[in-house]
Amino acid sequence: MIDTHAHIYLEDFDFDRREVIQRAKDAGVRKIILPNIDSSTIQAMHDLEAAYPDFCHVSIGVHPTSVKANYKDELSIVHAELQSRDYIAIGEIGIDLYWDTTHKTEQIKAFKQQIEWSLEYNKPVIIHVRESHREIMEALSPYKNSGLKGVFHSFGGSVEEAHEILSFGGFLLGINGIVTFKNSGLSDVLRRIDIRHIVLETDAPYLTPVPFRGKRNESAYLTHTAEFLADLYSISYEDVVKQTTGNALRLFNFFKISE
């Protein structure tokens, strides 16, 4: 399995990070992608990748909730990072209008700039969408035939929104513990979406799946999301792992690994 989205470099894991990594490996996780938040998290992310090469892989970007009046400074740091070393993807980027719309214009500008860099450096994007589906799709519309690819992280939208995303041809849906929540409605949506369009993620330490909801999330809990999807699609757990791992391998241009 591949956890395509986890923030296990955060201080939430400072006291037991080694054990968290080992539990993930024991659970069958073979790779973890670490999306960046902003300039304050880059060093911790790099340190974790250095400690676990070929297991942890870093992605660079500015999270939309970190886009403030000084967003150009943050973007300059991202650009310098892209010029200085290789990254698996560009992210976590996007538009978040849930808590605050003060910097909506800046968020859109930052998102578009990072999309441009994803094409320039031929990297997939990891997109954060919260109360902003229409704004995201409008920003992406000029790139529909550009070869842009990526994942819509923590997808929780409607069937219609899923189909609109997938119509681009290069995007997958990141599915995490939300699908196990009783009242999320996501399982009803996914019944109408083929599993070939899905990758697994945790968003650790957030969005912990049932039966651990309310506790800190970690990559080992990816198994619970996979088990839920196996029941949802009436296929084996092994088939869920095989399909979603293959999807992630292709999207992020990993060399072939065993599931």
HELIX and SHEET records of a PDB file:
HELIX    1   1 GLU A   11  PHE A   13  5                                   3    
HELIX    2   2 ARG A   17  ASP A   26  1                                  10    
HELIX    3   3 SER A   39  THR A   41  5                                   3    
HELIX    4   4 ILE A   42  ALA A   51  1                                  10    
HELIX    5   5 PRO A   64  SER A   66  5                                   3    
HELIX    6   6 TYR A   71  SER A   84  1                                  14    
HELIX    7   7 LYS A  104  GLU A  120  1                                  17    
HELIX    8   8 HIS A  133  LEU A  140  1                                   8    
HELIX    9   9 SER A  141  TYR A  143  5                                   3    
HELIX   10  10 VAL A  159  LEU A  166  1                                   8    
HELIX   11  11 GLY A  177  THR A  180  5                                   4    
HELIX   12  12 LEU A  186  LEU A  190  1                                   5    
HELIX   13  13 ILE A  195  HIS A  197  5                                   3    
HELIX   14  14 SER A  219  TYR A  221  5                                   3    
HELIX   15  15 LEU A  222  TYR A  233  1                                  12    
HELIX   16  16 TYR A  237  LEU A  251  1                                  15    
SHEET    1   A 8 ILE A   2  ASP A   3  0                                        
SHEET    2   A 8 LYS A  31  PRO A  35  1                                        
SHEET    3   A 8 CYS A  56  ILE A  60  1                                        
SHEET    4   A 8 ALA A  89  ASP A  96  1                                        
SHEET    5   A 8 VAL A 125  ARG A 130  1                                        
SHEET    6   A 8 GLY A 150  HIS A 153  1                                        
SHEET    7   A 8 PHE A 171  ILE A 175  1                                        
SHEET    8   A 8 ILE A 198  LEU A 200  1                                        
END                                                                             
